Amino acid sequence: MPTIEGLSPSVLWTTIYGFIALCLLITIVLTAAEKIRGLREVRKQQREAAQPGLADQISKKVLDQLEPRLNDIENKLKRDKTRIDNHEILLNNMDETNKQIRGGLRAYGKTMLVLLNHGNLGDSKEVREAADALNAFLADQI
C-alpha cells in the first residue's frame, strides 16, 4: 500500500476502488447468507411436511374418540331398522287376520239372522228384539 503523504489522485482512486471492493464483498456475503437461509427454510418446510403436524395429530385423536361412538350409533340404527321391519311384517299380518275375522263375523251374523228369521224359535219378544238389533247392526255395516 502506498504511503499517504497527502490526498493525491492515485490515493483517491485506490480508496474508491477499496470502498467498491468492500461493498461488493459485503453484497456477496449477504446474498450468500440470504440464499443459505432460504435453503434452510425450504428444507425445514419439507421436513415439517413429511412429519404429521399438530392438526393431523388432533384430527387423529378426535377420530379415535369418535369412532367407537359412531360404531355404537350404527349398531343401534341397525337394531332399530330390524325392529321396524319386524313390526311392519306384524302389522301387515294383523291387517290380513283382521280382514279374515271381519269376514267370518259377517258370515256368522248372516247365519244368525237367517236362523232368527226362519228358525223355529217361536215368536217371543226377545227373539224379535235380537233379530231387529242384528238387522240394524248389519245395515249400519253396509
MODELLER restraints for C-alpha pairs under 7 A, 6 or more apart:
rsr = mdl.restraints
at = mdl.atoms
rsr.add(forms.Gaussian(group=physical.xy_distance, feature=features.Distance(at['CA:113:A'], at['CA:131:A']), mean=6.23, stdev=0.5))
rsr.add(forms.Gaussian(group=physical.xy_distance, feature=features.Distance(at['CA:113:A'], at['CA:134:A']), mean=6.78, stdev=0.5))
rsr.add(forms.Gaussian(group=physical.xy_distance, feature=features.Distance(at['CA:116:A'], at['CA:127:A']), mean=6.82, stdev=0.5))
rsr.add(forms.Gaussian(group=physical.xy_distance, feature=features.Distance(at['CA:116:A'], at['CA:131:A']), mean=5.99, stdev=0.5))
